[in-house]
Amino acid sequence: MRLEEIDGSDAATERVKALKDEAKRAKDRAKQVTAKADMAAASLSAQKASKQATMVRQASSASMPRSVG
């Protein structure tokens, strides 16, 4: 019987490797989620700006006196 088979160090090494791989995948996933959230925030900001600009245009056109032709 080999020493690795007796003390289980190969199994422990494999568990550590698996945990590190899982952590790397989680980190990559977090980067993807962060990028998606950043894109959603930018889109929302653009929508709000557009809506606000529309409201300002409507308010300014409603407040302008109309000339009778």
C-alpha positions as CSV (number, residue, x, y, z in Angstrom):
1,M,0.0,0.0,0.0
2,R,1.3,3.4,-0.9
3,L,1.5,6.3,1.6
4,E,-1.0,8.3,-0.4
5,E,-3.5,5.6,-0.1
6,I,-3.0,5.4,3.7
7,D,-3.2,9.1,4.6
8,G,-5.7,10.2,2.0
9,S,-3.6,13.2,0.9
10,D,-4.6,12.6,-2.7
11,A,-8.2,12.9,-1.8
12,A,-7.5,16.1,0.2
13,T,-5.5,17.6,-2.6
14,E,-8.4,16.9,-5.0
15,R,-10.9,18.5,-2.6
16,V,-8.7,21.6,-2.4
17,K,-8.3,21.7,-6.2
18,A,-12.1,21.3,-6.6
19,L,-12.8,24.1,-4.1
20,K,-10.3,26.4,-5.9
21,D,-11.9,25.6,-9.2
22,E,-15.4,26.3,-7.8
23,A,-14.1,29.6,-6.3
24,K,-12.8,30.6,-9.8
25,R,-16.1,29.8,-11.4
26,A,-17.9,31.8,-8.8
27,K,-15.6,34.8,-9.3
28,D,-16.1,34.6,-13.1
29,R,-19.9,34.4,-12.6
30,A,-19.7,37.4,-10.3
31,K,-17.9,39.4,-13.0
32,Q,-20.6,38.5,-15.5
33,V,-23.4,39.5,-13.1
34,T,-21.7,42.8,-12.3
35,A,-21.3,43.6,-16.0
36,K,-25.0,42.8,-16.6
37,A,-26.0,45.0,-13.6
38,D,-23.8,47.8,-15.0
39,M,-25.5,47.5,-18.4
40,A,-28.9,47.5,-16.8
41,A,-28.1,50.6,-14.7
42,A,-26.8,52.4,-17.8
43,S,-29.9,51.5,-19.7
44,L,-32.2,52.7,-16.9
45,S,-30.2,56.0,-16.6
46,A,-30.7,56.6,-20.4
47,Q,-34.4,55.8,-20.1
48,K,-34.8,58.3,-17.2
49,A,-32.9,61.0,-19.1
50,S,-35.0,60.5,-22.2
51,K,-38.2,60.6,-20.2
52,Q,-37.1,63.7,-18.4
53,A,-36.2,65.4,-21.7
54,T,-39.6,64.6,-23.0
55,M,-41.3,66.0,-20.0
56,V,-39.2,69.2,-20.2
57,R,-40.1,69.6,-23.9
58,Q,-43.8,69.1,-23.2
59,A,-43.8,71.5,-20.3
60,S,-42.0,74.2,-22.3
61,S,-44.3,73.8,-25.3
62,A,-47.4,73.9,-23.1
63,S,-46.2,77.1,-21.3
64,M,-45.4,79.0,-24.5
65,P,-48.2,81.4,-25.5
66,R,-49.9,80.5,-28.7
67,S,-50.2,83.2,-31.4
68,V,-53.5,83.5,-33.2
69,G,-52.7,83.6,-36.9
